[in-house]
Amino acid sequence: MNALTHSSKFATMLNVFGRVAALAVIFIGFGFIVPDFAFFTAGNVENILMQSAVYAMCALGATMVIITAGIDLSAGSMIALAMVITAMILNVDGSQGPMVETYPTLWPIVAIAGGMLAGTCVGLTNGLLITSLRLVPFIVTLGTLQAIRGLAKGVADNQEISPPTNWLYHQLMFPVQGRTFNWQIVPWGVWATLVAALFAAALMRYTRLGRWIYAVGSNADTARLCGVPVLRTKIMVYAMAGAFAGLAGVLEFSKLNLGQPTGAVMYELYVIAACVIGGTSLMGGVGSIFGSVIGALIIGTLNAGAQQAGWPKWVQEIVIGAIIILAIALDQLRHRRKA
Amino acid sequence: MIQPTYSNLLSMRDVSKRFGPTVALDGVDLTLKQGEILALIGENGAGKSTLMKVLSGAHPPDRGQMQLAGQPYMPRNPMDARQARVAMIYQELSIAPDLTVMENIMLGVEPMRTPACLGIIDWPKMRSVAKQALEQIGHPEIAPDACAGDLPIAQQQLVEIARSIALGCKVLVLDEPTSSLAKQDIDKLFAMLDQLRKQGLGMIYISHFLEEVRQISDRFTVLRDGASVGEGITAQSDNAQIIRMMVGRDVRDLYPRSTHIAGEALLELKAVAGNTKPKRASLTLHRGEVLGIAGLVGAGRTEMLRAIFGLDAIQSGQVRLATYSGHATPAKRWAQSAGMVSEDRKTEGLALGLSIADNTTLSDLKGLGPMGLVLPSRQQQATLPWIQKLKLKCESPAQAVEALSGGNQQKVAIARLLHHDVDLLLLDEPTRGVDIGSKAQIYQLIDELALGDGSRKPRAILLVSSYLPELLGVCDRIAVMSRGVLGEARDVSQWTEHELMMEATGQA
């Protein structure tokens, strides 16, 4: 019996190792394509980590959704809405001038909470629509993909919102690697993503809700038979996906200190690709948080590499698309051979 | 139809197949003559499905020879097998539910108008070929234009057989074709197989049910642990002989029976009616009692269990479980110490992709870690005693359920009720598709649970089964459901198989 426990642990390790190896190959590959070895600099690695952090943060929730055999297409729009709401809260004027200047430490925290709450509300709406109207998640979130983008534009009055400068901009996603080494290594936003990932992974692995999420995705009828509150579990999952998308919106906002209602377009597709590259099955029941984080890093590296290789935009797009398909095909092939 | 005769239509010699370290087939010898039905018998995991996959070309064998109609037969893929006119009817039907009957019959071999390169379907020809195939199997009443998904399961199976006939198959392999059929449909199926036998077709009939084997087959071959261990002429062998070959030992006392002492009433149904079924069901089940529910497939037995467990709504009537009689949901029922084993373990009973430990503990994840957390290691620990108790063959509690054989999967579904330590067990066809060794263990367990011991009070068991010997073997009382109406429960000594059947078909 011990033999299998070990061999299945070994298989899991091999799974993780394979993905890390793929990430390394892509990174090193672009390192040689990009002129002057500029890809290997600390500043560039930091840049990739910052961009990947946005995808990864959002992918934490998306992984849970996909494990329940659902899908969330509204992630990009939720990120845009969260950016706008965060910016608007930072712009609020109090009696003694801008609130962010009266409470320089506290007020940005309120803004973070606001962005996260905005995402959570949208996610909750997704979950309620899916469960109460018994519609497939693809259709509901295809609808909210449009509707929330519209809402973000309407709330922002079709403008980019530029609040006064604040610590979100200086600390959360501001590069720390200049000429000299900095012990913070990466911006706080990247650390925050790592902490959120550990939280999400623990939730999936060590809590009842986590077991329920896997069970609902693996076989919803069995889950119901076993007394699992299937609908409530789904609502929770979409709400959490909204919360993580909201946090991803805060990160995206912090990069430029700008609330862009037209930002984060197509991010939902990067995020879904990150999950799938990370080994999450669109059929549900299978997947891991760490796989998705590695998937997000792969997507981030691909984007940065293709951009810096100096290829025209259309070549970048074709190359990234091809690599995503290749990565997933290789993974499937490996699984099939194992079976 | 005149066909040349060969001494053997199909023969296999020393066919072997291994998957990595596992030996699936280890020297199978088998012969099939024209115009005969050969029963292939064996416990789950004996290698029947692997043998079928070798025949169909899905898994080429590592060793051994096969001959078809005097020619070497070595299919490398299912297309080869099809061209050699060897057809398979799997347990899981492969019907395209949205296509019509004739489209299903002619799927992949659609007749074309000339010139064929234009790919225009010759509909009149398609219809006539399909009609002819349906006539040949003796079921001209199935309309070629009907939507296949609208047909009952039994007719969908006939459509699949008609597909093989339209292809002109010489060898037809059927894998437990009766597993989802009601009694009348089984009789119809057997009449049809008999007709095909007279037309000279050779058939391999895979089944667990010795009664069926006896009824339909001319000869039998027994598989055990991947090897053919015996064969014979059905009419000249008795069941005990065949069972001995299957399990490699005597299975005496298949139905252990202790004297159960009925305690207080745990479950009471008063004129319960569901949305369509059941129409009227009343019963009382006591602690320490095994109550059997007999009846035809579709009589409303499963619906009654689902209504009791809160999976389906109740229209009228009352269900009382111990002291509770309000609205029921599965979660509430578990909390009230009731558990259910679904008749359909693949689509409802088990989450196949998840581990044994996850499936066993899913309904009760409390106490598996500090602060309400659920630690996978504790889940596995909690599962181990049940694996041992039920003699569940697996590599570890972390193994995915889909890797287990049918009998062992069923043990996982039952282990869930033991883990939850329920007082009331609702078992819907708990031994369907389960090998005879596991069946004996399940009967033993039911007996033990109803008996109780010093540390645990007796439990109450409601057992729905279509297998009459099993009901008569393990139940204390039996009630029959006919067309949605549950009859009176009578002591098992007052029933015979014949009487149960008469009441089930509404002739009593």
Interface residues (C-beta under 8 A of the other chain):
Chain A: M1 N2 A3 L4 T5 S8 R205 Y206 T207 R208 G210 R211 Y214 A215 S218 N219 D221 T222 A223 R224 L225 C226 G227 V228 P229 G285 V286
Chain B: F309 L311 T329 P330 A331 K332 R333 W334 A335 M340 S342 T347 E348 G349 L350 A351 L352 G353 L354 D358 N359 T361 L362 S363 L365 G369 G372 L373 V374 L375 P376 E395 S396 A398 Q399 R416
